[in-house]
């Protein structure tokens, strides 16, 4: 499993290409050649960039869903809507397809933020708004999500 660290401000060029920050490329060095999957986020107006290994791990769980249940089929369709395989070009850039570019409302200014084992790609203004909006609720959220652990020493 990859554990990515960092939040980086970047710029998209006129063709929608994004130069992956060198600190991220360094963290992904051993798996860059395997490629990535880029998809719409389920909960936010951003994109999620999965290293291929992480995508395959995710798909193992999705593949266990019973496709004869309508809600599972609906989930799979929506979860995989707009999914694209992405490779870095020779210059280390990734091309954000137009449909995903539109979904995330990406302008020229972009934030690439680590989210444990994947990267989120945000329009800078939307990212800052999401962080500002979350600040109010974060203490309560942290307590609810992390406060009920039995062994606090493992987390702190």
C-alpha positions in Angstrom: 0.0 0.0 0.0 1.2 3.5 -0.9 1.0 6.2 1.8 1.3 9.5 0.1 2.2 12.8 1.9 1.7 16.4 0.9 -0.4 19.1 -0.7 0.9 20.9 -3.7 -0.2 23.8 -5.8 0.2 23.3 -9.5 -0.9 24.8 -12.8 -2.7 23.2 -15.7 -1.6 24.1 -19.2 -4.0 25.1 -22.0 -4.3 21.5 -23.1 -5.4 20.4 -19.6 -2.0 18.7 -18.7 -0.7 18.8 -15.2 2.9 18.4 -14.2 2.9 16.0 -11.3 4.9 17.6 -8.4 8.4 16.2 -8.1 7.8 15.3 -4.4 4.9 13.1 -5.4 6.8 11.5 -8.3 9.5 10.6 -5.9 7.0 8.9 -3.6 5.6 7.0 -6.5 9.0 6.2 -8.2 8.7 2.4 -7.9 5.2 2.3 -9.4 5.1 5.2 -11.9 5.5 2.9 -14.8 2.4 0.9 -13.8 0.1 3.9 -14.6 -2.9 5.4 -12.9 -6.7 5.5 -12.9 -8.3 8.9 -12.8 -12.0 9.1 -11.7 -14.6 11.4 -10.3 -14.7 11.7 -6.5 -17.9 10.2 -4.9 -18.2 12.9 -2.2 -16.4 16.0 -3.5 -16.1 18.1 -6.7 -12.6 16.8 -7.3 -10.8 14.0 -9.1 -9.1 11.0 -7.6 -5.9 9.6 -9.0 -5.3 6.0 -8.1 -1.9 4.3 -8.6 -2.8 1.2 -10.6 -2.0 -1.1 -7.6 -4.4 0.8 -5.4 -7.1 0.8 -8.1 -6.7 -3.0 -8.4 -7.1 -3.4 -4.6 -10.2 -1.3 -4.7 -11.6 -3.3 -7.6 -11.1 -6.5 -5.7 -13.7 -5.3 -3.2 -16.1 -4.0 -5.9 -15.8 -7.3 -7.8 -17.2 -9.1 -4.7 -20.5 -7.2 -5.0 -23.5 -9.2 -6.2 -24.4 -7.7 -9.6 -27.9 -9.2 -9.4 -28.8 -6.6 -6.7 -29.9 -3.4 -8.4 -28.2 -1.1 -5.9 -24.9 -2.8 -6.4 -25.2 -2.5 -10.1 -26.2 1.2 -9.8 -23.2 1.8 -7.5 -20.7 0.1 -9.8 -22.0 2.1 -12.8 -21.8 5.4 -10.9 -18.5 4.6 -9.2 -16.8 3.8 -12.5 -18.5 6.5 -14.6 -15.8 8.5 -16.4 -13.0 6.3 -15.2 -9.8 6.7 -17.3 -6.5 5.0 -17.4 -3.7 7.6 -17.3 0.0 7.5 -17.9 2.5 10.2 -17.4 4.0 11.5 -20.7 7.8 11.8 -21.3 7.8 15.1 -19.6 6.1 13.8 -16.4 2.7 15.4 -17.1 -0.7 13.8 -17.0 -3.5 14.8 -19.2 -6.8 15.4 -17.5 -9.5 14.4 -20.0 -12.1 17.1 -20.8 -15.1 15.3 -19.2 -13.2 14.9 -15.9 -11.8 18.5 -16.2 -15.4 19.7 -16.5 -16.7 17.6 -13.6 -14.1 19.0 -11.2 -14.5 22.6 -12.5 -10.7 22.8 -12.8 -9.2 26.1 -13.9 -5.6 26.9 -14.4 -4.7 26.7 -10.7 -4.8 23.2 -9.2 -4.2 21.6 -5.9 -2.9 18.0 -5.7 -3.5 16.7 -2.2 -2.6 13.3 -0.8 -5.4 11.3 0.6 -3.6 8.3 2.2 -3.1 6.0 -0.8 -4.5 8.2 -3.6 -4.2 11.8 -4.8 -7.0 14.2 -5.1 -6.9 16.8 -7.9 -8.8 20.0 -7.1 -9.5 23.3 -8.6 -7.6 25.6 -6.1 -10.6 27.7 -5.2 -12.8 24.7 -4.6 -10.1 23.0 -2.5 -9.7 26.1 -0.3 -13.5 26.3 0.1 -13.8 22.6 1.0 -11.0 23.0 3.6 -12.6 26.1 5.1 -16.0 24.5 5.2 -14.6 21.4 6.9 -12.7 23.4 9.6 -15.9 24.1 11.5 -16.8 20.4 11.8 -13.4 18.8 11.9 -13.0 18.6 15.7 -16.4 16.8 16.0 -15.6 14.6 13.0 -12.2 13.7 14.4 -13.7 12.7 17.7 -16.5 10.7 16.1 -14.2 8.9 13.7 -11.1 8.4 15.8 -12.3 8.9 19.4 -13.8 5.5 19.9 -10.6 3.5 19.4 -9.7 1.1 22.1 -6.0 1.5 21.9 -5.2 5.2 21.6 -1.4 4.6 21.7 -1.6 3.0 18.2 -3.0 6.2 16.7 -1.2 9.0 18.5 
